[in-house]
Amino acid sequence: MRQHNRHSVRPMLQLHRGWPPGGRAGIRLINSGLGPAVIVGSTLTVDDEVLGAWNAPSVDHVRDRLSVRPSAVTFNQGEVIATDYEQYLLSVASYDPQNHAEVEDLINRRLTLKIHYESLYGGENFSRSRSNPLTGALRTVPPIILLELVSPGRSVRARRRPANRHA
C-alpha cells in the first residue's frame, strides 16, 4: 500500500521547446505527473560552462549576453512545482525567427538545463534535462530508466540502467 501511495503522487516534469511564429516561444516546464515536484537542485550550463543553478543571478547572466532579452522564470532549491504547472522558463512573447534567432540558437544548441526533483515523500532523486548542444535533444533521467528523445525525425531510445548510478 505504501508503494501505491508513493506512485499516486509521483511528479513528472517535462521540458518542451516550441517556436510558433507570432506566439510565445522558448523552453517550457510542465508537471504532468499526479503530484507536486520538490526541486532538489538544478544546473545551468551554456557552451559547456557551468553557470550555476537555474536561479535569477545565473539566468540574468545568460540573458545579459543576448541582444534581445527573453523573459525568464526561475526557481530555488526546495521550491514546489504544483501538479498541472506549465510555465515558460525562458521565452520571447511574440516569436520572430529572424529577430529571435540568437535566443533560439541558445535554447536549441548551447544551453543545458538539468533539474533534480523528488515527490513529497522524497528520496527518489528524479532528474529532467534539456541537453545535447549538437542535436538539441531532451533527456529524462529518472533513477532507473534513461529515456533520450532526440531532434525531430530521429528515434526515441530507452534503456535500463543500475538504480545506484546517477546522471
N, C-alpha and C positions, 0 to 999 in steps of 0.2 A: 504494500500500500504506500509506503514511504517513497519508493521509486516512482510510482504513478503520480504522486503529488508533485515531485520534482519536475517530471516531464510535463505536467499540466500547466506549469507556469514558466516553461522554458522560453527565453527570448531568442529571437532570430534576427540579428542585424544584417542588413544588406546595404551595399553601396552601389548606386547606379549613376551612370553618366548619361547625359542627354543634351542634344544640341538642336532643338527645334527653332528654325529661323523665326525671329519676331517674338519668341516666348522666353520664359526664364530657362536658363541653361547652365549646366555645370555638373557638380557631383552632389548627389543627394543621399542622405542616410535614412533608412526605413527600418523600423522594428516590426517585422511581420510575424513575430512569434506570439505565443499565448501569454507571456508575462513580461514585466519590465526588465530592462538590462541595466545592471550597475557597472559603470565604467571603472575598470581596474587600472587602466593606463592606455596611453596612445603614443605613437611615434610618427613624426612628420619628417620625411626625407625628400629633398629636392636635389636632383642631379648627383645622387649618391652621397650627399652631405646631410647627416642627421642634424635637424634644426631644433629638435626637442619634441615636446608633447603637442597635441592639437589644442593649443591654448592661444589666447589673444596675442601675447608677445611673439610667438613663433609664426602664427598666421599673418600678423601685421608685417613681420619681416619679409615674408614672401610677397604680400600684396604691395609693399612699398617699392619693390623692384619692377613692377609691371607698369606699362604706360596707361592702361585702363585698370582702375582699382575695382575688383569684384567685391560683392557683398560677402560677408562671412558670418558663420555661426560656429562658436567654439564650445568646448565643454571641459570640465575638470575631473580629476580622479575622484571617484565616489559619487559623481552625479548620476541620477537615474534617468534613463531613456524610457519613456512610457510606452506601453503597448499601443500600436497604431500610430506611433510617432512617424512623421515624414517631414523632413526639412532639408533644404539645400545647405550644405556646409560651405561651399564656395561656388558663387554663381554671378551671372550678369542678368539684369532684368529683362532686357529686350535684345536677344542674341542676334548679332550680325556677323556672318562668317568672316568678312573682311576686317571689320573693326575689332573683333574679339579673337582673332587667330592666335595671339600670344597666350591668352587665357586657356583656349582650347588645347594648345600645344603643351602648356604646363600640366593640365589635368590628364591629358591622354598619354603623354610620353615622359614627363620629367618628375612628376610628383608620386610619391608612395606614402600612403596613409595606412597605418596599422592600428586597429582598435582592439584592445583586450577587454572583455566584459564577462560578467557572471550573472546568474539569476539571483533572486533574493536569497536563495538558500546558500549560495557561494560555493567556492571550491572547484568550479568547472573550468575556469580559465579559457573561455571561448575566445576566438580571435577572428577579426574580419580585416582583410587587407585590400587595398586598391594599389596594385603594383605592376611591375614589369614595364619599365620605361620604353622598351622597344615595341611591345605589342599592345600596350595599354590594357593588359589583362586585369580582370578582377579575380581575386583569390579568397576563398574561405578556408580558414584553418582552425576547425574545432579540434579538441584533444585527440580524437580517434580517426577522423576522416579528413583527407586533404582533397578538396574539390577545386579544380582550376577551370575557370571559364575564360576562354581566350577571345580575341577580337572576332567581329562578325565574319562568318564564312569558315571559321575553324571549328574543331571538335571540342567537346567537353569531356574531361577525364576525371575519374575519381579513383582513389586508391586508398587502401587501409595502411595505417602506419602504427607503430607501437604507441600505446597510451602514454608512456612516460617521456616521449620525445616532444619538445615544444618548438614551434617555428619561430 
